[in-house]
Amino acid sequence: MFKIGEFSKLTQVSIRMLRYYDEIGILKPANVDLFTGYRMYSAEQISVLQKVILLRDTKFSSAEIKEIILGHKELNIVDELQKKKMQINKGIDIEKQRIEKINNAINEIGKKNFEIHCSISFKKVDKILMLSTRDIIPTYFHEKVLWNRLCDFINKEKISIKQDMYNNVAMYHDIEHKDENVDVEVGIIVDKLGENKDKFIYREIEEVEKMAYAMVYGKYENLAKVYEMLAYYLESYNEQMEESPSRQICHIGENDTNNPDEYLTEIQIPLK
């Protein structure tokens, strides 16, 4: 079972939205502690939450979502998506992106094609020396702004970069998943600490004795599904998440290949 903050981070849905879905009866916690009042969620609830997000993102109202979800009929969801697609086809050009999303969802529901090429395991992560910059950015999709800022600084200062299996680390400092104004730190591994300047900080990242990690192959869109797989994995092994930033490492990315299917990303979750 996961606390609401842990469930938020693994599903990438904010605590505010999880509480809202609880209040209106769309997704109740699997259990509520009678003494603390903490909401507890199970990994099995992720598939229901995914359907809720899909319907929300394709412009279904809360009342419509509740009626579909509580019906417990997957075919009903496909029928409703088809109806929504016809409505969007009559709308303005900007809605074309929503049509593509609906088509992808219908195909996946029909084929049960949810497998992602990845592996999940545990390891110890040694401490590292890192030059980083950290800021509040509009969404996770704006992370490249921080990387560009950091790379420009490294080139300007002629800083020595550690040549290793990987030399980049993105760390997510929010205790829950947020849809906007996210606290993100990006860093490059260096050989030695130097002088801090403005928003560029040299620091030592502490070792993690037990890190759950997943090597994710393919498009960045695959990452959300792998977070779900991690939730099931951690629950199966009765593992507890540490209150430390999760990490993401790009081994092969858009700067290395033009083929998104060749991307290789590592997700790391610190454990107690």
Backbone as CSV, one residue per row, in Angstrom:
resi,resn,N_x,N_y,N_z,CA_x,CA_y,CA_z,C_x,C_y,C_z
1,MET,0.846,-1.198,0.000,0.000,0.000,0.000,0.879,1.246,0.000
2,PHE,0.414,2.308,-0.612,1.191,3.531,-0.725,0.433,4.705,-0.100
3,LYS,1.187,5.569,0.610,0.600,6.809,1.092,0.245,7.677,-0.109
4,ILE,-0.622,8.654,0.107,-1.125,9.451,-1.016,0.006,10.182,-1.739
5,GLY,1.027,10.661,-1.000,2.153,11.342,-1.641,2.968,10.396,-2.502
6,GLU,3.181,9.166,-2.011,3.927,8.170,-2.775,3.147,7.762,-4.024
7,PHE,1.830,7.559,-3.856,0.972,7.193,-4.986,0.960,8.314,-6.023
8,SER,0.969,9.563,-5.549,1.010,10.723,-6.444,2.271,10.717,-7.282
9,LYS,3.417,10.451,-6.645,4.691,10.472,-7.361,4.776,9.345,-8.381
10,LEU,4.299,8.152,-8.020,4.395,7.003,-8.918,3.421,7.089,-10.084
11,THR,2.260,7.716,-9.874,1.264,7.823,-10.949,1.363,9.139,-11.690
12,GLN,2.148,10.104,-11.148,2.297,11.439,-11.733,0.956,12.180,-11.799
13,VAL,0.153,11.973,-10.754,-1.105,12.709,-10.576,-1.028,13.422,-9.231
14,SER,-1.373,14.695,-9.192,-1.190,15.497,-7.988,-2.084,15.024,-6.839
15,ILE,-1.633,15.303,-5.609,-2.422,14.982,-4.420,-3.764,15.705,-4.465
16,ARG,-3.755,16.940,-4.934,-4.995,17.721,-5.020,-6.035,16.993,-5.873
17,MET,-5.606,16.429,-7.026,-6.540,15.730,-7.894,-6.980,14.403,-7.275
18,LEU,-6.078,13.703,-6.596,-6.450,12.441,-5.949,-7.506,12.678,-4.873
19,ARG,-7.333,13.763,-4.097,-8.326,14.090,-3.077,-9.668,14.460,-3.717
20,TYR,-9.604,15.160,-4.830,-10.829,15.545,-5.532,-11.570,14.300,-6.033
21,TYR,-10.830,13.346,-6.630,-11.468,12.129,-7.120,-12.055,11.313,-5.972
22,ASP,-11.436,11.389,-4.788,-11.969,10.726,-3.603,-13.291,11.389,-3.196
23,GLU,-13.287,12.713,-3.144,-14.466,13.461,-2.675,-15.691,13.234,-3.556
24,ILE,-15.474,13.140,-4.891,-16.627,12.999,-5.785,-16.944,11.531,-6.076
25,GLY,-16.175,10.617,-5.461,-16.506,9.202,-5.551,-15.982,8.478,-6.766
26,ILE,-15.092,9.105,-7.550,-14.548,8.437,-8.732,-13.486,7.414,-8.340
27,LEU,-12.593,7.783,-7.420,-11.523,6.877,-6.996,-11.302,7.037,-5.492
28,LYS,-11.888,6.127,-4.729,-11.722,6.134,-3.280,-10.408,5.439,-2.917
29,PRO,-9.717,5.849,-1.833,-8.525,5.122,-1.390,-8.865,3.668,-1.080
30,ALA,-7.882,2.791,-1.246,-8.101,1.389,-0.919,-8.338,1.220,0.576
31,ASN,-7.732,2.129,1.360,-7.888,2.044,2.812,-7.612,3.415,3.418
32,VAL,-8.271,3.740,4.526,-8.019,4.972,5.280,-7.702,4.576,6.720
33,ASP,-6.520,4.974,7.197,-6.108,4.635,8.559,-7.039,5.313,9.569
34,LEU,-7.658,4.522,10.439,-8.635,5.056,11.388,-8.004,5.995,12.406
35,PHE,-6.728,5.810,12.710,-6.064,6.627,13.729,-5.445,7.896,13.138
36,THR,-4.800,7.777,11.966,-4.112,8.937,11.375,-4.933,9.648,10.307
37,GLY,-5.902,8.942,9.739,-6.682,9.520,8.649,-5.959,9.495,7.313
38,TYR,-4.774,8.858,7.248,-4.008,8.808,6.003,-4.755,7.989,4.952
39,ARG,-4.806,8.517,3.735,-5.350,7.758,2.616,-4.269,6.814,2.100
40,MET,-4.622,5.549,1.860,-3.677,4.550,1.363,-4.223,3.976,0.050
41,TYR,-3.315,3.846,-0.917,-3.716,3.353,-2.232,-2.922,2.094,-2.581
42,SER,-3.507,1.253,-3.431,-2.830,0.042,-3.882,-2.439,0.175,-5.342
43,ALA,-1.467,-0.641,-5.764,-1.015,-0.605,-7.153,-2.136,-0.989,-8.114
44,GLU,-3.081,-1.812,-7.665,-4.184,-2.245,-8.522,-5.081,-1.080,-8.932
45,GLN,-5.034,0.025,-8.184,-5.895,1.167,-8.504,-5.338,2.033,-9.627
46,ILE,-4.112,1.759,-10.037,-3.483,2.598,-11.067,-4.229,2.496,-12.393
47,SER,-4.673,1.284,-12.766,-5.370,1.127,-14.047,-6.671,1.933,-14.067
48,VAL,-7.366,2.002,-12.933,-8.598,2.810,-12.852,-8.254,4.290,-12.995
49,LEU,-7.190,4.713,-12.311,-6.776,6.118,-12.379,-6.374,6.496,-13.803
50,GLN,-5.718,5.576,-14.520,-5.323,5.853,-15.903,-6.545,6.109,-16.781
51,LYS,-7.609,5.330,-16.564,-8.840,5.541,-17.337,-9.450,6.900,-17.007
52,VAL,-9.410,7.278,-15.729,-9.944,8.578,-15.321,-9.183,9.703,-16.016
53,ILE,-7.840,9.617,-16.029,-7.014,10.659,-16.651,-7.249,10.713,-18.148
54,LEU,-7.361,9.534,-18.775,-7.644,9.486,-20.208,-8.939,10.205,-20.531
55,LEU,-9.985,9.905,-19.784,-11.282,10.534,-20.032,-11.241,12.028,-19.729
56,ARG,-10.553,12.406,-18.642,-10.420,13.822,-18.304,-9.710,14.594,-19.413
57,ASP,-8.619,14.010,-19.932,-7.817,14.688,-20.955,-8.527,14.770,-22.292
58,THR,-9.547,13.962,-22.488,-10.314,14.018,-23.732,-11.666,14.709,-23.527
59,LYS,-11.687,15.556,-22.481,-12.801,16.504,-22.288,-14.110,15.899,-21.821
60,PHE,-14.066,14.776,-21.111,-15.265,14.272,-20.462,-15.437,15.015,-19.137
61,SER,-16.682,15.285,-18.775,-16.961,15.958,-17.506,-16.795,14.973,-16.356
62,SER,-16.703,15.506,-15.132,-16.571,14.647,-13.950,-17.769,13.713,-13.816
63,ALA,-18.955,14.225,-14.114,-20.156,13.395,-14.025,-20.113,12.259,-15.039
64,GLU,-19.649,12.558,-16.275,-19.547,11.523,-17.304,-18.506,10.473,-16.920
65,ILE,-17.368,10.952,-16.385,-16.299,10.034,-15.973,-16.805,9.091,-14.886
66,LYS,-17.513,9.648,-13.916,-18.021,8.826,-12.808,-18.975,7.764,-13.316
67,GLU,-19.836,8.147,-14.245,-20.806,7.195,-14.782,-20.099,6.065,-15.540
68,ILE,-19.052,6.409,-16.308,-18.330,5.400,-17.087,-17.502,4.500,-16.172
69,ILE,-16.757,5.105,-15.236,-15.862,4.339,-14.365,-16.642,3.398,-13.456
70,LEU,-17.723,3.876,-12.888,-18.498,3.033,-11.975,-19.299,1.965,-12.710
71,GLY,-19.363,2.105,-14.060,-20.027,1.074,-14.848,-19.181,-0.172,-14.978
72,HIS,-17.831,-0.022,-14.797,-16.902,-1.154,-14.814,-16.955,-1.927,-16.127
73,LYS,-17.239,-1.235,-17.221,-17.278,-1.900,-18.518,-16.288,-1.220,-19.452
74,GLU,-15.214,-1.965,-19.817,-14.199,-1.384,-20.688,-14.763,-1.035,-22.061
75,LEU,-15.671,-1.896,-22.593,-16.257,-1.620,-23.894,-17.041,-0.317,-23.867
76,ASN,-17.629,-0.004,-22.735,-18.367,1.244,-22.590,-17.435,2.437,-22.781
77,ILE,-16.216,2.346,-22.272,-15.237,3.417,-22.434,-14.905,3.595,-23.910
78,VAL,-14.704,2.507,-24.630,-14.402,2.595,-26.059,-15.549,3.265,-26.808
79,ASP,-16.792,2.894,-26.485,-17.949,3.508,-27.143,-17.990,5.009,-26.897
80,GLU,-17.723,5.403,-25.639,-17.760,6.831,-25.312,-16.637,7.598,-26.015
81,LEU,-15.471,6.951,-26.144,-14.372,7.595,-26.874,-14.716,7.783,-28.351
82,GLN,-15.380,6.804,-28.909,-15.790,6.936,-30.305,-16.763,8.105,-30.490
83,LYS,-17.708,8.243,-29.548,-18.648,9.362,-29.616,-17.920,10.697,-29.513
84,LYS,-16.956,10.747,-28.590,-16.204,11.985,-28.422,-15.394,12.307,-29.674
85,LYS,-14.873,11.279,-30.341,-14.104,11.509,-31.560,-14.964,12.171,-32.636
86,MET,-16.215,11.714,-32.748,-17.111,12.311,-33.741,-17.385,13.783,-33.407
87,GLN,-17.509,14.091,-32.115,-17.735,15.484,-31.704,-16.525,16.356,-32.056
88,ILE,-15.336,15.819,-31.795,-14.120,16.592,-32.055,-13.939,16.845,-33.548
89,ASN,-14.321,15.835,-34.389,-14.203,16.009,-35.835,-15.027,17.185,-36.348
90,LYS,-16.045,17.565,-35.580,-16.872,18.698,-35.962,-16.343,20.001,-35.383
91,GLY,-15.330,19.912,-34.563,-14.786,21.090,-33.883,-13.683,21.761,-34.686
92,ILE,-12.895,22.582,-34.003,-11.845,23.375,-34.636,-10.558,22.566,-34.762
93,ASP,-9.584,23.065,-35.529,-8.379,22.318,-35.862,-7.550,21.935,-34.643
94,ILE,-7.587,22.754,-33.604,-6.763,22.481,-32.432,-7.139,21.178,-31.749
95,GLU,-8.368,20.714,-31.971,-8.833,19.485,-31.343,-8.297,18.228,-32.040
96,LYS,-7.562,18.391,-33.138,-7.040,17.224,-33.859,-6.073,16.411,-32.992
97,GLN,-5.374,17.081,-32.115,-4.457,16.369,-31.228,-5.221,15.441,-30.293
98,ARG,-6.391,15.857,-29.866,-7.203,15.016,-28.997,-7.721,13.790,-29.753
99,ILE,-8.010,13.924,-31.036,-8.468,12.794,-31.834,-7.381,11.724,-31.886
100,GLU,-6.139,12.136,-32.094,-5.029,11.180,-32.143,-4.887,10.446,-30.814
101,LYS,-5.064,11.162,-29.723,-4.963,10.543,-28.399,-6.067,9.508,-28.195
102,ILE,-7.266,9.830,-28.646,-8.372,8.889,-28.526,-8.103,7.638,-29.365
103,ASN,-7.606,7.813,-30.606,-7.298,6.668,-31.460,-6.270,5.739,-30.802
104,ASN,-5.231,6.318,-30.231,-4.200,5.523,-29.565,-4.774,4.763,-28.376
105,ALA,-5.654,5.449,-27.628,-6.251,4.802,-26.457,-7.141,3.636,-26.864
106,ILE,-7.947,3.818,-27.907,-8.836,2.755,-28.374,-8.031,1.539,-28.830
107,ASN,-6.946,1.793,-29.567,-6.097,0.701,-30.047,-5.487,-0.075,-28.892
108,GLU,-5.005,0.641,-27.870,-4.366,-0.033,-26.751,-5.364,-0.839,-25.925
109,ILE,-6.570,-0.276,-25.734,-7.592,-1.002,-24.987,-7.985,-2.276,-25.733
110,GLY,-8.105,-2.179,-27.065,-8.514,-3.327,-27.853,-7.460,-4.416,-27.923
111,LYS,-6.195,-4.023,-28.043,-5.127,-5.007,-28.228,-4.480,-5.437,-26.916
112,LYS,-4.773,-4.722,-25.811,-4.112,-4.983,-24.533,-2.599,-4.850,-24.682
113,ASN,-2.207,-3.897,-25.517,-0.791,-3.766,-25.866,-0.112,-2.796,-24.924
114,PHE,0.096,-3.224,-23.653,0.616,-2.324,-22.638,2.052,-2.651,-22.233
115,GLU,2.715,-3.613,-22.902,4.051,-3.993,-22.476,5.073,-2.957,-22.900
116,ILE,5.971,-2.641,-22.000,7.068,-1.716,-22.257,8.374,-2.481,-22.065
117,HIS,9.313,-2.269,-22.968,10.596,-2.961,-22.877,11.455,-2.297,-21.805
118,CYS,11.509,-2.916,-20.650,12.310,-2.371,-19.566,12.637,-3.470,-18.574
119,SER,13.572,-3.202,-17.680,13.905,-4.140,-16.609,13.929,-3.375,-15.298
120,ILE,13.522,-4.038,-14.202,13.452,-3.407,-12.884,14.291,-4.216,-11.907
121,SER,15.094,-3.534,-11.095,15.921,-4.234,-10.124,16.313,-3.270,-9.009
122,PHE,17.228,-3.717,-8.117,17.742,-2.901,-7.023,19.264,-2.812,-7.139
123,LYS,19.822,-1.706,-6.623,21.275,-1.571,-6.591,21.665,-0.490,-5.589
124,LYS,22.944,-0.474,-5.243,23.507,0.604,-4.446,24.065,1.652,-5.392
125,VAL,23.800,2.933,-5.099,24.312,4.016,-5.924,25.320,4.816,-5.104
126,ASP,26.541,4.880,-5.571,27.602,5.595,-4.855,27.381,7.106,-4.926
127,LYS,28.044,7.817,-4.023,27.952,9.272,-4.046,28.628,9.797,-5.313
128,ILE,28.191,10.950,-5.755,28.755,11.560,-6.955,28.991,13.047,-6.711
129,LEU,29.929,13.594,-7.462,30.167,15.034,-7.478,29.445,15.603,-8.686
130,MET,28.710,16.662,-8.463,27.853,17.148,-9.531,27.825,18.672,-9.574
131,LEU,27.798,19.197,-10.779,27.525,20.609,-11.007,26.087,20.689,-11.491
132,SER,25.253,21.436,-10.781,23.831,21.422,-11.115,23.231,22.818,-11.091
133,THR,22.054,22.905,-11.670,21.229,24.106,-11.566,19.803,23.652,-11.271
134,ARG,19.136,24.397,-10.432,17.801,24.008,-9.963,16.863,25.190,-10.059
135,ASP,15.629,24.923,-10.469,14.681,26.023,-10.623,13.259,25.470,-10.655
136,ILE,12.301,26.371,-10.485,10.886,26.043,-10.663,10.555,26.304,-12.124
137,ILE,10.140,25.267,-12.831,9.800,25.411,-14.244,8.305,25.122,-14.441
138,PRO,7.722,25.618,-15.538,6.263,25.490,-15.717,5.750,24.053,-15.647
139,THR,6.404,23.132,-16.366,6.022,21.719,-16.356,7.287,20.896,-16.554
140,TYR,7.152,19.569,-16.406,8.292,18.680,-16.629,8.785,18.745,-18.071
141,PHE,7.914,19.128,-18.998,8.299,19.195,-20.401,9.220,20.382,-20.695
142,HIS,9.414,21.277,-19.708,10.312,22.421,-19.884,11.708,22.148,-19.329
143,GLU,11.983,20.891,-19.012,13.280,20.542,-18.411,14.453,20.924,-19.305
144,LYS,14.249,20.897,-20.619,15.331,21.198,-21.555,15.873,22.605,-21.355
145,VAL,15.041,23.514,-20.847,15.500,24.885,-20.569,16.651,24.856,-19.559
146,LEU,16.518,24.003,-18.535,17.570,23.891,-17.529,18.832,23.260,-18.114
147,TRP,18.662,22.241,-18.957,19.824,21.596,-19.566,20.578,22.568,-20.466
148,ASN,19.855,23.367,-21.227,20.510,24.355,-22.095,21.279,25.382,-21.262
149,ARG,20.672,25.800,-20.156,21.327,26.759,-19.269,22.622,26.183,-18.710
150,LEU,22.559,24.924,-18.277,23.729,24.279,-17.681,24.828,24.049,-18.718
151,CYS,24.462,23.575,-19.894,25.460,23.319,-20.945,26.144,24.604,-21.394
152,ASP,25.384,25.675,-21.494,25.985,26.968,-21.873,27.018,27.409,-20.838
153,PHE,26.702,27.198,-19.559,27.622,27.573,-18.480,28.891,26.715,-18.525
154,ILE,28.727,25.409,-18.762,29.872,24.496,-18.824,30.803,24.875,-19.975
155,ASN,30.225,25.174,-21.117,31.050,25.567,-22.270,31.758,26.892,-22.029
156,LYS,31.064,27.833,-21.422,31.643,29.147,-21.153,32.794,29.065,-20.163
157,GLU,32.633,28.228,-19.118,33.632,28.119,-18.062,34.704,27.059,-18.359
158,LYS,34.526,26.319,-19.483,35.477,25.256,-19.865,35.675,24.254,-18.720
159,ILE,34.570,23.721,-18.223,34.583,22.820,-17.063,34.832,21.386,-17.514
160,SER,35.673,20.662,-16.759,35.988,19.267,-17.049,34.801,18.382,-16.668
161,ILE,34.360,17.545,-17.598,33.212,16.665,-17.378,33.688,15.240,-17.176
162,LYS,33.121,14.562,-16.192,33.485,13.175,-15.911,32.993,12.274,-17.033
163,GLN,33.877,11.461,-17.594,33.518,10.503,-18.633,33.205,9.167,-17.963
164,ASP,31.944,8.762,-17.995,31.516,7.577,-17.260,30.376,6.922,-18.024
165,MET,29.753,5.930,-17.399,28.608,5.259,-18.012,27.515,6.268,-18.357
166,TYR,27.331,7.242,-17.496,26.439,8.358,-17.767,27.028,9.576,-17.070
167,ASN,26.665,10.738,-17.500,27.178,11.934,-16.818,26.094,12.981,-16.602
168,ASN,24.846,12.556,-16.662,23.750,13.501,-16.440,22.745,12.918,-15.459
169,VAL,22.198,13.791,-14.605,21.208,13.370,-13.618,20.136,14.451,-13.508
170,ALA,18.879,14.061,-13.615,17.768,14.971,-13.349,17.116,14.515,-12.050
171,MET,16.883,15.459,-11.133,16.302,15.126,-9.830,15.022,15.931,-9.633
172,TYR,13.994,15.251,-9.107,12.674,15.865,-8.959,12.372,16.014,-7.472
173,HIS,12.362,17.267,-6.976,12.355,17.540,-5.545,10.962,17.645,-4.932
174,ASP,9.915,17.728,-5.729,8.569,17.811,-5.166,8.214,16.486,-4.492
175,ILE,7.549,16.557,-3.347,7.189,15.345,-2.613,6.002,14.639,-3.265
176,GLU,5.378,15.291,-4.225,4.259,14.717,-4.947,4.394,15.087,-6.408
177,HIS,3.662,14.412,-7.267,3.614,14.814,-8.667,2.797,16.099,-8.789
178,LYS,3.284,17.040,-9.591,2.579,18.299,-9.818,2.421,18.503,-11.323
179,ASP,1.335,19.128,-11.714,1.085,19.385,-13.119,1.759,20.661,-13.608
180,GLU,2.118,21.553,-12.690,2.750,22.812,-13.072,3.627,23.329,-11.939
181,ASN,4.519,24.279,-12.285,5.445,24.871,-11.309,6.199,23.792,-10.541
182,VAL,6.973,23.006,-11.274,7.664,21.852,-10.697,9.105,22.213,-10.328
183,ASP,9.585,21.592,-9.246,10.921,21.848,-8.708,11.884,20.798,-9.263
184,VAL,12.717,21.213,-10.215,13.588,20.265,-10.920,15.042,20.733,-10.848
185,GLU,15.928,19.781,-10.655,17.369,20.034,-10.657,18.011,19.144,-11.715
186,VAL,18.863,19.739,-12.552,19.597,18.948,-13.538,21.084,19.134,-13.282
187,GLY,21.848,18.067,-13.467,23.261,18.157,-13.150,24.133,17.288,-14.034
188,ILE,25.400,17.672,-14.101,26.419,16.930,-14.834,27.476,16.461,-13.847
189,ILE,27.894,15.204,-13.949,28.929,14.671,-13.065,30.278,15.291,-13.421
190,VAL,30.998,15.725,-12.395,32.304,16.371,-12.587,33.372,15.606,-11.810
191,ASP,34.655,15.901,-12.121,35.771,15.234,-11.460,36.042,15.805,-10.077
192,LYS,35.780,17.085,-9.898,36.048,17.725,-8.616,35.112,18.901,-8.411
193,LEU,34.951,19.304,-7.145,34.098,20.442,-6.835,34.798,21.736,-7.212
194,GLY,34.014,22.739,-7.593,34.558,24.035,-7.973,33.847,25.165,-7.254
195,GLU,33.933,26.339,-7.807,33.335,27.529,-7.189,31.910,27.734,-7.701
196,ASN,30.989,27.930,-6.771,29.604,28.186,-7.137,29.458,29.566,-7.763
197,LYS,28.609,29.667,-8.774,28.347,30.944,-9.424,26.860,31.048,-9.739
198,ASP,26.255,32.104,-9.227,24.839,32.348,-9.482,24.008,31.104,-9.169
199,LYS,23.305,30.581,-10.173,22.438,29.418,-9.956,23.138,28.093,-10.242
200,PHE,24.455,28.121,-10.427,25.208,26.916,-10.741,25.988,26.487,-9.508
201,ILE,25.628,25.314,-8.975,26.117,24.862,-7.672,26.873,23.541,-7.815
202,TYR,28.070,23.512,-7.221,28.798,22.253,-7.084,28.360,21.604,-5.772
203,ARG,28.071,20.290,-5.821,27.712,19.625,-4.577,27.906,18.116,-4.681
204,GLU,27.969,17.514,-3.527,28.104,16.064,-3.440,26.731,15.454,-3.210
205,ILE,26.345,14.538,-4.074,25.073,13.831,-3.931,25.330,12.565,-3.127
206,GLU,24.619,12.414,-2.014,24.877,11.300,-1.106,24.591,9.955,-1.771
207,GLU,25.287,8.927,-1.287,25.047,7.585,-1.795,23.680,7.088,-1.343
208,VAL,23.131,6.174,-2.104,21.865,5.538,-1.752,22.131,4.047,-1.619
209,GLU,21.905,3.514,-0.425,22.220,2.117,-0.153,21.347,1.175,-0.974
210,LYS,20.075,1.549,-1.156,19.170,0.688,-1.920,18.322,1.546,-2.846
211,MET,18.562,1.392,-4.133,17.859,2.168,-5.144,17.093,1.212,-6.059
212,ALA,15.791,1.417,-6.178,15.025,0.694,-7.188,15.220,1.434,-8.507
213,TYR,15.509,0.678,-9.549,15.749,1.360,-10.822,15.164,0.558,-11.980
214,ALA,14.825,1.283,-13.025,14.279,0.664,-14.230,14.977,1.256,-15.443
215,MET,15.455,0.392,-16.316,16.041,0.812,-17.584,14.924,0.783,-18.627
216,VAL,14.594,1.932,-19.168,13.433,2.065,-20.048,13.903,2.322,-21.478
217,TYR,13.511,1.450,-22.373,13.880,1.582,-23.770,12.728,2.211,-24.554
218,GLY,13.057,3.128,-25.451,12.037,3.694,-26.320,11.650,5.116,-25.966
219,LYS,10.518,5.539,-26.477,10.068,6.922,-26.379,9.865,7.352,-24.929
220,TYR,9.982,8.663,-24.697,9.783,9.189,-23.348,8.364,8.940,-22.850
221,GLU,7.417,8.778,-23.783,6.041,8.490,-23.388,5.937,7.159,-22.629
222,ASN,6.937,6.286,-22.779,6.928,4.997,-22.084,7.127,5.139,-20.576
223,LEU,7.696,6.275,-20.142,8.087,6.418,-18.733,6.895,6.307,-17.783
224,ALA,5.751,6.867,-18.157,4.581,6.835,-17.272,4.172,5.398,-16.971
225,LYS,4.192,4.523,-17.980,3.822,3.135,-17.771,4.824,2.435,-16.859
226,VAL,6.106,2.811,-16.967,7.134,2.168,-16.140,6.976,2.578,-14.679
227,TYR,6.558,3.830,-14.424,6.279,4.223,-13.036,5.183,3.327,-12.443
228,GLU,4.205,2.970,-13.251,3.150,2.052,-12.784,3.751,0.688,-12.449
229,MET,4.624,0.185,-13.335,5.260,-1.107,-13.108,6.111,-1.077,-11.840
230,LEU,6.794,0.047,-11.604,7.579,0.195,-10.382,6.690,0.111,-9.145
231,ALA,5.494,0.703,-9.225,4.567,0.662,-8.090,4.202,-0.775,-7.745
232,TYR,3.856,-1.564,-8.745,3.540,-2.975,-8.515,4.748,-3.717,-7.948
233,TYR,5.912,-3.430,-8.493,7.141,-4.112,-8.079,7.452,-3.826,-6.608
234,LEU,7.378,-2.546,-6.223,7.681,-2.170,-4.850,6.662,-2.748,-3.873
235,GLU,5.398,-2.754,-4.288,4.368,-3.317,-3.419,4.566,-4.827,-3.247
236,SER,4.972,-5.517,-4.315,5.199,-6.955,-4.250,6.317,-7.301,-3.277
237,TYR,7.347,-6.449,-3.246,8.493,-6.692,-2.370,8.365,-5.985,-1.020
238,ASN,7.211,-5.347,-0.786,6.963,-4.638,0.469,8.055,-3.604,0.761
239,GLU,8.455,-2.863,-0.281,9.498,-1.851,-0.151,8.890,-0.487,0.168
240,GLN,9.612,0.326,0.974,9.157,1.658,1.352,10.011,2.712,0.653
241,MET,9.358,3.720,0.089,10.092,4.786,-0.601,10.735,5.738,0.399
242,GLU,11.952,6.158,0.111,12.644,7.139,0.929,12.137,8.532,0.565
243,GLU,12.181,9.449,1.535,11.762,10.822,1.257,12.933,11.592,0.661
244,SER,13.389,11.145,-0.487,14.491,11.757,-1.222,14.048,11.930,-2.659
245,PRO,14.669,12.862,-3.389,14.255,13.088,-4.782,14.430,11.846,-5.643
246,SER,13.448,11.568,-6.482,13.633,10.534,-7.494,14.567,11.086,-8.570
247,ARG,15.181,10.178,-9.309,16.167,10.591,-10.303,15.832,9.997,-11.664
248,GLN,16.315,10.672,-12.685,16.135,10.192,-14.046,17.429,10.453,-14.806
249,ILE,17.946,9.437,-15.481,19.214,9.544,-16.179,19.006,9.161,-17.634
250,CYS,19.465,10.012,-18.536,19.337,9.751,-19.974,20.640,9.120,-20.470
251,HIS,20.604,7.819,-20.763,21.780,7.136,-21.303,21.888,7.360,-22.817
252,ILE,20.759,7.267,-23.503,20.701,7.544,-24.942,19.460,8.390,-25.170
253,GLY,19.637,9.593,-25.722,18.505,10.503,-25.901,18.512,11.175,-27.252
254,GLU,17.789,12.273,-27.344,17.614,12.947,-28.631,18.908,13.530,-29.175
255,ASN,19.918,13.725,-28.285,21.208,14.217,-28.765,22.096,13.098,-29.313
256,ASP,21.680,11.852,-29.101,22.485,10.705,-29.523,21.917,9.988,-30.742
257,THR,20.607,10.076,-30.942,19.974,9.361,-32.051,18.727,10.104,-32.512
258,ASN,18.382,9.925,-33.780,17.157,10.518,-34.327,15.965,9.572,-34.202
259,ASN,16.220,8.359,-33.709,15.168,7.352,-33.592,14.731,7.228,-32.138
260,PRO,13.530,7.715,-31.775,13.058,7.634,-30.374,13.002,6.214,-29.828
261,ASP,12.845,5.213,-30.708,12.797,3.824,-30.239,14.140,3.366,-29.674
262,GLU,15.206,4.120,-29.960,16.535,3.771,-29.467,16.892,4.491,-28.165
263,TYR,15.999,5.338,-27.657,16.269,6.041,-26.404,16.427,5.024,-25.263
264,LEU,17.280,5.348,-24.304,17.450,4.530,-23.101,17.492,5.462,-21.894
265,THR,16.484,5.351,-21.032,16.345,6.214,-19.864,16.300,5.363,-18.602
266,GLU,16.987,5.822,-17.562,16.985,5.111,-16.282,16.193,5.906,-15.251
267,ILE,15.197,5.267,-14.651,14.427,5.844,-13.551,14.966,5.272,-12.247
268,GLN,15.197,6.137,-11.258,15.707,5.684,-9.967,14.797,6.181,-8.838
269,ILE,14.417,5.267,-7.931,13.572,5.591,-6.775,14.315,5.166,-5.505
270,PRO,14.762,6.104,-4.653,15.445,5.732,-3.401,14.499,5.013,-2.433
271,LEU,15.003,3.963,-1.790,14.211,3.172,-0.858,14.803,3.227,0.539
272,LYS,13.964,2.974,1.543,14.422,2.944,2.919,15.184,1.645,3.186
